[in-house]
Amino acid sequence: MADLPDNPDSLIEYPSDFPIKVMGAHHPDFIAVLTEVVMRHDPGFDPESVERRPSSGGNYLGLTFVVRATSREQLDALYRELTSHPMVKYVL
């Protein structure tokens, strides 16, 4: 059974699988670099599970990482690191 949220206003129960979408310029190292970031926050993350979606013009690449969220602090730290990364344009 999942733990109840620490914050009663939270919509997420921990632990749970949580999708994070990241978009950035299509660069040869984009997937590897961001997978490394994700694995710092979710060591059990499977790099083979990354979903890739190139933009219609091929200039940008969208990635979806489904992480095992164990706490709000973990997700906040991951979002902070992803949004501050120079290769990243957007994180949803």
Stockholm file with secondary structure:
# STOCKHOLM 1.0

chainA/1-92         MADLPDNPDSLIEYPSDFPIKVMGAHHPDFIAVLTEVVMRHDPGFDPESVERRPSSGGNYLGLTFVVRATSREQLDALYRELTSHPMVKYVL
#=GR chainA/1-92 SS CCBCCSSTTCCCCBSEEEEEEEEEECCTTHHHHHHHHHHHHCTTCCGGGCEEEECTTSSEEEEEEEEEECCHHHHHHHHHHHHHSTTEEEEC
#=GC SS_cons        CCBCCSSTTCCCCBSEEEEEEEEEECCTTHHHHHHHHHHHHCTTCCGGGCEEEECTTSSEEEEEEEEEECCHHHHHHHHHHHHHSTTEEEEC
//
